Amino acid sequence: MSAERTSDPAQEMRDWWHTAIIEMKPGVIRYRGYPIEELIGRATFSEMIWLLTRGELPDPRQAKLLDIALMSAVDHGPQAPSIAIARIAATCGVGLNNAMATAVNVLGDIHGGAGEQAVELYEAIVRRIDAGESEVAATDAALAEFVAQHGKIIPGFGHRFHPIDPRSEPLLALVEQAARDGVVSGKYARVARAVEAALERQKGRRIPMNIDGATAVIYAELGFPAPLARGLFCLSRSVGILAHAWEQTKQGGRNKGPIPRQYIPTYDGPPLRDVPHR
């Protein structure tokens, strides 16, 4: 005879999914315990991102810094693969949500993941400094370890379009001001500048910090885990993706490929040949 089942089937079904993010039942919506009717008009979108991902509402000064990071990376034009893909998808007859999903799905390790990787690099340097290494030694060692594992491209530094990324210095200046005001520690901003200096020593030329390196500083200073840095970038870039998909929808066009149709991609396969008789 089988053992008697003692669990409550109804409770077992309720517990199948469990979440600390939202309590939702008829007439009730609470995010992390806060009623939606009290949050409306009092909490910003950035504060809600923080609340849902971190569990508590941020200090308004922290929320402002997060908002600055999110707004700074919303778009980089159709030469960015995600934006181009959103526009291409929009000419295929799909809806805005499909175009956006298609674009967000290409935000991977190379296009979209640099912020996450930069946070990981900064954290590795901070761990070495906290263990007693000098800033220079810790930076050089962490860079060498990163290159050995991932290759020579250092995430967050250098840009294929901008000799100097116009977004980076204003972001770093705001972080450093926030550190002076006691909002953040400032240690990740110092580490990022140490990476920039180390790369210049090693390469013999300056490789300036880019938008991914600068926003990674903000996310690290605010205590976001590295994987969330990529998620936050996806939220940020979704604004530009939506705008471009909508613009392309209004412009029209059908089945627009990556290059104008009068330009035929280079073929480098076998020359013309006859199909053999079988």
C-alpha positions in Angstrom: 0.0 0.0 0.0 1.4 3.4 -1.0 2.2 6.0 1.7 -0.7 8.3 2.4 -0.4 11.7 0.6 -0.3 14.4 3.3 0.3 17.5 1.1 -2.5 19.9 0.3 -3.0 19.7 -3.6 -4.4 23.2 -3.8 -1.4 24.6 -1.9 1.0 22.5 -4.0 -0.5 24.1 -7.1 -0.2 27.6 -5.7 3.5 26.9 -4.7 4.3 25.6 -8.2 5.4 29.1 -9.0 6.5 31.3 -6.1 7.8 34.8 -6.3 8.9 37.6 -3.9 8.5 40.1 -6.7 4.7 40.6 -6.9 1.6 39.7 -5.0 -1.3 39.7 -7.3 -4.9 38.6 -6.7 -8.2 40.1 -7.5 -8.1 43.7 -6.5 -4.6 43.6 -5.2 -1.3 44.3 -6.9 1.8 44.8 -4.7 5.4 45.0 -5.8 7.8 43.8 -3.1 5.0 44.6 -0.6 4.3 48.1 -2.0 0.7 48.7 -3.2 0.6 49.8 -6.9 -1.9 52.5 -6.0 0.7 54.1 -3.7 3.6 53.7 -6.2 1.7 55.3 -9.0 2.8 58.9 -9.2 5.4 58.5 -6.5 7.9 56.0 -8.1 9.7 56.5 -11.4 10.4 53.9 -14.0 14.0 53.6 -12.9 13.0 53.2 -9.3 10.6 50.4 -10.3 13.5 48.6 -12.2 15.5 48.8 -9.0 12.7 47.7 -6.8 11.8 44.6 -8.9 15.4 43.5 -9.5 16.9 44.4 -6.1 13.9 44.1 -3.7 13.9 47.6 -2.2 13.3 51.2 -3.4 16.5 53.1 -4.0 17.7 56.3 -2.6 16.5 59.0 -5.1 20.1 59.9 -5.8 20.9 56.3 -6.7 17.8 56.2 -8.9 18.9 59.3 -10.7 22.3 57.7 -11.4 20.6 54.6 -12.7 18.3 56.7 -14.9 21.4 58.5 -16.4 23.0 55.2 -17.3 19.8 53.9 -18.9 19.2 57.0 -21.0 22.8 57.3 -22.2 22.8 54.1 -24.2 19.3 54.1 -25.8 20.5 54.2 -29.4 23.5 54.2 -31.7 21.9 54.3 -35.1 21.3 51.7 -37.8 24.9 50.7 -38.0 24.4 48.9 -34.7 23.2 45.4 -35.5 20.3 45.4 -33.2 18.9 48.6 -34.6 19.4 47.5 -38.2 17.7 44.2 -37.5 14.7 46.0 -35.9 14.4 48.0 -39.1 14.8 45.0 -41.4 12.2 43.0 -39.4 9.8 46.0 -39.6 9.9 45.7 -43.4 8.9 42.0 -43.3 5.3 42.8 -42.2 5.7 41.9 -38.5 4.4 44.0 -35.6 6.5 46.2 -33.3 6.7 43.6 -30.6 8.1 41.1 -33.2 10.6 43.6 -34.5 11.7 44.5 -31.0 12.0 40.9 -29.9 14.1 40.0 -33.0 16.5 42.9 -32.2 16.8 42.2 -28.5 17.7 38.6 -29.3 21.0 39.6 -30.9 22.2 41.5 -27.9 24.8 38.8 -27.1 28.4 38.6 -25.9 29.8 40.7 -28.7 27.0 43.2 -29.3 25.3 44.0 -26.0 27.4 42.0 -23.5 30.4 44.3 -23.0 28.8 46.0 -20.0 28.4 42.7 -18.2 32.0 41.7 -19.0 33.3 45.1 -17.9 31.6 44.7 -14.6 33.2 41.3 -14.2 36.6 42.8 -15.0 36.2 45.7 -12.5 35.0 43.3 -9.8 38.1 41.0 -10.4 40.4 44.1 -10.0 38.6 45.2 -6.8 38.9 41.7 -5.3 42.6 41.8 -5.9 42.9 45.3 -4.4 40.9 44.2 -1.4 43.3 41.3 -1.0 46.2 43.7 -0.6 47.5 44.2 -4.2 48.4 47.6 -5.4 46.0 49.2 -7.9 48.5 48.9 -10.7 49.5 45.3 -9.9 45.8 44.3 -9.5 44.8 45.9 -12.8 47.7 44.4 -14.8 47.1 40.9 -13.3 43.3 41.0 -13.9 43.8 42.2 -17.5 46.3 39.5 -18.2 43.9 36.9 -16.8 41.0 38.3 -18.8 43.0 38.2 -22.1 44.1 34.6 -21.4 40.5 33.6 -20.9 38.7 35.7 -23.5 41.1 37.1 -26.0 42.7 40.6 -26.5 39.5 42.7 -26.8 38.9 44.4 -23.5 35.2 45.1 -23.0 34.3 48.7 -22.3 37.3 50.3 -24.0 37.9 51.4 -27.6 35.2 52.1 -30.2 35.0 51.2 -33.8 33.3 54.6 -34.7 34.4 57.1 -32.0 38.1 57.9 -31.3 36.6 59.4 -28.1 33.2 58.2 -27.1 31.3 61.4 -26.3 29.2 59.7 -23.7 31.9 58.3 -21.4 33.4 61.4 -19.8 30.1 63.0 -18.8 29.1 59.7 -17.2 32.3 59.3 -15.3 32.2 62.9 -14.1 28.7 62.3 -12.7 29.9 59.1 -10.9 32.8 61.0 -9.4 30.5 63.7 -8.2 28.2 61.1 -6.7 31.2 59.6 -4.9 32.0 63.0 -3.5 28.4 63.4 -2.3 28.5 59.9 -0.7 26.0 58.3 -3.0 28.5 55.7 -4.2 32.0 54.6 -3.2 33.8 55.7 -6.4 36.1 52.7 -6.3 34.8 51.3 -9.6 35.3 54.6 -11.3 38.9 54.6 -10.1 39.4 51.0 -11.3 38.0 51.9 -14.7 40.4 54.8 -15.1 43.2 52.4 -13.9 42.2 50.0 -16.7 42.4 52.9 -19.2 45.9 53.8 -17.9 47.1 50.2 -18.0 45.9 49.7 -21.6 47.8 52.9 -22.6 51.0 51.6 -20.9 50.7 48.2 -22.6 49.6 49.4 -26.1 51.6 52.6 -26.3 48.5 54.5 -27.3 45.3 55.6 -25.5 42.3 53.3 -25.8 39.5 55.4 -24.3 36.6 54.1 -22.3 33.4 53.6 -24.2 29.7 53.7 -23.3 29.8 50.1 -22.1 32.8 50.7 -19.8 31.2 53.9 -18.4 27.7 52.4 -17.8 29.4 49.3 -16.3 31.0 51.7 -13.7 27.6 53.0 -12.8 26.0 49.6 -12.5 28.9 48.3 -10.4 28.9 51.4 -8.2 25.2 50.9 -7.6 25.7 47.2 -6.7 24.1 45.5 -9.6 25.5 42.0 -10.3 27.3 41.7 -13.6 24.5 39.7 -15.4 22.0 42.4 -14.6 24.3 44.9 -16.4 23.4 43.1 -19.7 19.7 43.1 -18.8 19.8 46.8 -18.0 21.5 47.4 -21.4 18.7 45.5 -23.1 16.1 47.7 -21.4 18.0 50.8 -22.4 18.6 49.8 -26.0 15.0 48.7 -26.3 14.1 52.4 -26.5 16.1 53.0 -29.6 14.9 49.6 -31.0 11.3 50.7 -30.6 11.9 54.1 -32.1 13.6 52.7 -35.2 11.1 49.9 -35.7 8.3 52.5 -35.5 10.0 54.9 -37.8 10.7 52.2 -40.4 7.0 51.1 -40.1 5.9 54.6 -41.0 8.5 54.9 -43.8 7.3 51.7 -45.3 9.4 49.5 -47.5 9.1 45.8 -48.1 11.7 43.1 -47.5 14.6 45.5 -47.1 17.8 43.6 -46.8 21.1 44.7 -45.2 22.3 46.3 -48.5 20.5 47.9 -51.4 19.4 45.3 -54.0 21.6 46.8 -56.8 24.6 45.6 -54.7 25.1 41.9 -55.0 27.2 40.2 -52.3 30.5 38.9 -53.4 30.4 35.2 -54.4 33.6 33.3 -53.7 32.5 29.7 -54.3 33.2 27.3 -57.2 32.9 28.7 -60.8 30.0 27.7 -63.0 29.9 24.0 -63.5 27.6 21.3 -65.0 25.6 19.0 -62.9 27.0 15.5 -63.4 24.8 12.8 -64.9 23.8 10.2 -62.4 
